[in-house]
Amino acid sequence: MFRRRQVWLPTWSGTLLLVVVLASSGLIALRYLAGYLAAGDPATARDGRGARTLIVEGWLEEDGLDAAIAVLRRGRYERIVTSGGPIDGWREGQRWPTYAERAADYLRRHGVESIPVVAVPAPESARDRTFLSAVVVHDWLVRQGNAVDAVDVFSGAVHARRSRLVYRLAFGPQVDVGILAAPPRRYALERWWTTSEGAKAVLDEAISLAWTVCCFSPPAPDPDQPHRALRRSPG
């Protein structure tokens, strides 16, 4: 019923060394966490020329939309799609009912005239907003009748990697989803932990990304009204 077994345990010095190594690795990972979340990896597409459609998340503030305009001036894209649902607290006297329409108007008024800028608003939702916006944009692109094998998504700073993951889930493996990120305005990615705003943004997005990776699965699509099939989502 009993058997003697030999168990190897580290010495006190070995335990201390292991703790130091793990702590150092954790600090290094935290230092570069913001850069990891603010991913910059454009799509390549099958022909290697990159995406011709850029999706701009409409909730971006003016500096983020200015960064998108700087990307557009490189002349790579043939179409801009802005995404986003109703603006919180919107009243009829305000100019734009949705973030998608607000962003499209801003881009047009600030010099984006050589290519189409199309607002594709998402319906109102208390949650599922990023995924819902991605589904609505995907369905709109399908309805245009042009095969799209690659898109780039322009997001804000540390939200970028999660946006890319959610758009990949909405678009499916047949579409190469690239990502571009606007730099943060109120903190530096290289020293995000030195400000409360940077720490909150980075840690919140890290937790949200981890939850998305481990726990979120796209709901079954509804061909008539896809947003009604959504019940769970990360953002």
C-alpha positions in Angstrom: 0.0 0.0 0.0 2.9 2.4 0.5 6.0 2.9 -1.6 9.0 5.1 -0.9 9.7 7.7 -3.6 12.4 10.2 -4.1 11.3 13.8 -4.7 13.7 16.4 -5.9 13.2 19.9 -4.4 15.3 23.0 -5.1 17.6 24.4 -2.4 17.0 27.8 -0.8 19.5 29.3 -3.2 17.8 27.5 -6.1 14.4 28.7 -5.1 15.6 32.3 -4.8 17.2 32.1 -8.3 14.0 30.7 -9.7 11.9 33.5 -8.1 14.4 36.1 -9.5 14.2 34.6 -13.0 10.4 34.5 -13.0 10.1 38.0 -11.6 12.6 39.4 -14.2 10.7 37.6 -17.0 7.4 39.0 -15.8 8.8 42.6 -15.6 10.2 42.3 -19.1 6.9 41.0 -20.5 5.0 43.9 -18.7 7.4 46.4 -20.2 6.6 45.4 -23.7 2.9 44.6 -23.2 1.6 47.8 -24.6 3.6 47.4 -27.8 2.3 43.9 -28.2 -1.3 45.1 -27.7 -0.9 48.0 -30.1 -0.2 45.6 -33.0 0.9 46.9 -36.4 0.7 44.1 -39.0 -1.0 45.0 -42.3 -2.6 42.2 -44.4 -0.7 40.9 -47.4 -3.5 39.3 -49.5 -3.0 36.5 -51.9 -1.3 38.7 -54.5 1.1 40.1 -52.0 0.0 43.6 -52.7 -1.9 44.1 -49.4 -5.5 45.0 -48.6 -7.4 47.5 -50.7 -10.1 48.1 -48.1 -9.3 49.9 -44.9 -11.9 49.7 -42.0 -11.6 52.6 -39.6 -13.2 52.1 -36.2 -15.4 55.2 -35.8 -15.1 55.6 -32.1 -11.5 57.0 -32.6 -11.0 60.6 -31.4 -9.7 63.3 -33.8 -6.0 62.4 -33.3 -6.7 58.8 -34.1 -8.6 59.7 -37.3 -5.8 62.1 -38.2 -3.4 59.1 -37.9 -5.7 57.1 -40.2 -5.6 60.0 -42.8 -1.8 59.9 -42.7 -2.0 56.2 -43.6 -4.5 56.8 -46.4 -2.2 59.4 -48.0 0.2 56.6 -48.9 -2.1 55.7 -51.7 -2.5 52.1 -51.0 -6.2 51.8 -50.4 -9.1 51.9 -52.8 -12.0 52.1 -50.3 -12.5 53.3 -46.8 -15.2 51.8 -44.5 -16.0 53.4 -41.2 -17.7 51.3 -38.5 -19.5 51.9 -35.2 -22.9 52.0 -33.6 -25.0 54.8 -32.2 -23.2 57.6 -30.3 -23.9 57.4 -26.6 -26.3 60.1 -25.5 -27.1 61.1 -29.1 -30.0 63.5 -29.5 -31.6 64.6 -32.8 -30.0 68.0 -32.6 -26.6 66.5 -32.8 -24.9 66.2 -36.2 -24.2 62.4 -36.3 -26.3 59.6 -35.1 -23.5 57.0 -35.2 -19.8 56.7 -34.8 -19.5 55.3 -38.3 -21.1 58.4 -39.8 -19.1 60.8 -37.6 -15.8 59.3 -38.6 -16.8 59.2 -42.3 -17.7 62.9 -42.2 -14.4 63.8 -40.5 -12.3 61.9 -43.0 -14.1 63.6 -45.9 -13.8 67.1 -44.4 -10.1 66.5 -43.8 -9.0 65.7 -47.3 -10.0 62.1 -48.1 -11.6 62.7 -51.5 -9.7 60.5 -54.0 -11.3 57.2 -52.8 -14.8 56.4 -51.5 -15.5 56.7 -47.8 -18.5 54.7 -46.8 -20.1 54.7 -43.3 -21.5 51.3 -42.3 -23.3 51.8 -39.0 -24.0 49.0 -36.6 -27.3 48.8 -34.7 -27.6 49.7 -31.0 -26.2 47.2 -28.6 -25.2 47.4 -24.9 -22.4 44.8 -25.6 -21.0 42.9 -28.5 -20.1 46.2 -30.1 -16.8 45.4 -31.7 -18.0 42.0 -32.9 -21.3 43.4 -34.0 -19.6 46.2 -36.0 -17.3 43.6 -37.6 -20.3 41.4 -38.6 -22.2 44.3 -40.1 -19.1 45.5 -42.1 -18.5 41.9 -43.4 -22.1 41.6 -44.5 -22.0 44.9 -46.3 -18.8 43.9 -48.1 -20.4 40.7 -49.2 -23.5 42.5 -50.5 -21.2 44.7 -52.7 -20.5 41.6 -54.8 -16.8 42.0 -54.9 -14.6 39.2 -53.5 -12.5 40.5 -50.6 -9.6 38.4 -49.6 -7.9 41.0 -47.3 -8.8 44.0 -45.2 -6.9 46.2 -42.8 -8.5 47.5 -39.6 -7.4 50.8 -38.2 -7.9 50.9 -34.4 -6.7 52.8 -31.4 -3.5 52.0 -29.6 -3.7 49.0 -27.3 -7.2 48.1 -28.5 -5.7 47.0 -31.8 -4.8 43.4 -31.2 -8.2 42.6 -29.7 -9.9 44.3 -32.6 -8.0 42.2 -35.1 -8.9 39.0 -33.3 -12.6 40.0 -33.2 -12.6 40.9 -36.9 -10.9 37.6 -37.7 -13.7 35.8 -35.9 -16.3 37.8 -37.8 -14.7 37.6 -41.3 -13.6 34.0 -41.1 -10.3 32.3 -42.2 -10.8 33.1 -45.9 -10.1 36.8 -45.3 -6.6 38.0 -44.3 -7.3 40.7 -41.6 -4.4 43.1 -41.0 -4.2 45.7 -38.2 -2.9 49.2 -37.8 -2.9 51.2 -34.6 -3.1 54.9 -33.9 -0.5 56.0 -31.2 -2.0 56.8 -27.8 -2.4 60.5 -27.0 -2.0 60.6 -23.2 0.8 58.1 -22.6 3.8 56.5 -24.2 3.7 52.9 -25.2 7.3 52.5 -24.0 6.5 53.8 -20.5 2.8 53.0 -20.1 3.1 52.1 -16.5 4.2 55.7 -15.5 0.7 57.1 -15.9 -2.6 56.0 -14.4 -4.3 56.3 -17.8 -1.7 54.2 -19.5 -1.8 51.5 -16.8 -5.6 51.4 -16.8 -5.8 51.1 -20.6 -3.1 48.5 -21.0 -4.2 46.3 -18.1 -7.9 46.5 -19.1 -7.0 45.5 -22.7 -4.7 42.7 -21.6 -7.5 41.2 -19.5 -10.0 41.6 -22.3 -7.8 40.0 -24.8 -7.1 37.1 -22.5 -10.8 36.6 -22.0 -11.5 36.8 -25.7 -8.8 34.2 -26.5 -9.9 31.7 -23.9 -13.6 32.2 -23.5 -15.3 33.9 -26.5 -16.7 32.0 -29.4 -18.8 33.6 -32.2 -22.5 32.9 -32.0 -24.2 31.2 -34.9 -24.9 33.7 -37.8 -28.4 34.7 -38.7 -28.5 35.3 -42.4 -31.5 37.7 -42.1 -30.5 39.8 -39.1 -27.1 38.7 -37.9 -27.0 41.1 -34.9 -29.9 39.3 -33.3 -27.9 36.1 -33.0 -25.3 37.8 -30.8 -25.5 37.1 -27.1 -21.9 37.1 -25.8 -18.9 39.1 -26.9 -15.7 40.7 -25.6 -16.3 44.3 -26.6 
